[in-house]
Amino acid sequence: MVTAHTDKALLFRSLHSPARPLALANAWDVASARVIEAAGAPAIATTSAGIAWSLGRPDGETVSPDQVVDLIARIVAAVGIPVTADIEGGYGQDAAGVAETVARVLEAGAVGVNIEDGTRPPAELGVRLTAARAAAERAGALLFLNARIDTYLFGLGDPATRLKDTLERAHGYMDAGADGIFVPGVTDPATIAELAENISVPLNVMAGPGAPAVAELGALGVARVSLGSGVAQTAYTATRRAAQQLYDTGDYHPLTDAIPFPELNDLFSGPR
């Protein structure tokens, strides 16, 4: 078990390269994880928003750690590739709580976590990252610790100094033990290139319509590209479209491109 976890952790770490960025279509349940794996994914990342919505809750640490850890364990058991988990701010009131969450996520089989600063003071995330790193060391497990900086996503601070503030946070988080830096909300190539140039660990950005393609992001220095909640939103959009068409016109055209039942069912028919 330890060897399998270590092998997946080493593989996951090796996938972070601007030469061929790690592209992650984020999953929110076992079915989405299996579909993403079958599409050729080298690793699975979860989306906290998608998980929360699937459980009838809004995003923003409204889901219990028990529910998140249980889902991570089921996804790990269902796929054969590395899994990294979005744990928002760490699902803990303080650093000790974050450490407990990280220990449980590692026990569930994940090889990486995202922890975000949100609107918390940067120093607080630094303490949480240090606690997460210590929890992994106590467990004797390799962990890719990805620190998410929300300055651009939430429009924090003065736009004129936002890049400088982001880099200061990034350097502090690296000092606290982060293996990667995630800056969602940035699509401007010049800004991305400057971030990559001034961050010595793998840079992760979130992509979607209007963002440069994966290869273009790699050329700018990005090592990891995530779709965040975008895939879950697309799935729910397809659900709404099918339902509206049924109730508005009585036809079934949105079902035309559905994955065939046997193909989807076969994803779950064999042992993992």
Buried (B, 14 or more C-beta within 10 A) or exposed (E): EEEEBBEBBEBBBEBBEBEEBBBBBBBBBBBBBBBBBBEEBBBBBBBBBBBBBBBEBEBEBEBEBEBBBEBBBBBBEBBEBBBBBBBBBBBBEEBEBBBBBBBBBBBBBBBBBBBBBBEEEBEBBBBBBBBBBBBBEEBEBBBBBBBBBBBBBEEBEEEEEBBEBBBBBBBBBBEBBBBBBBBBBBBEBEBBBBBBEBBEBBBBBBBBEEBBEBEBBBBBBBBBBBBBBBBBBEBBEBEEEBEEBBEEEEEEEBEEEEEEEEEBEEBEEEEE
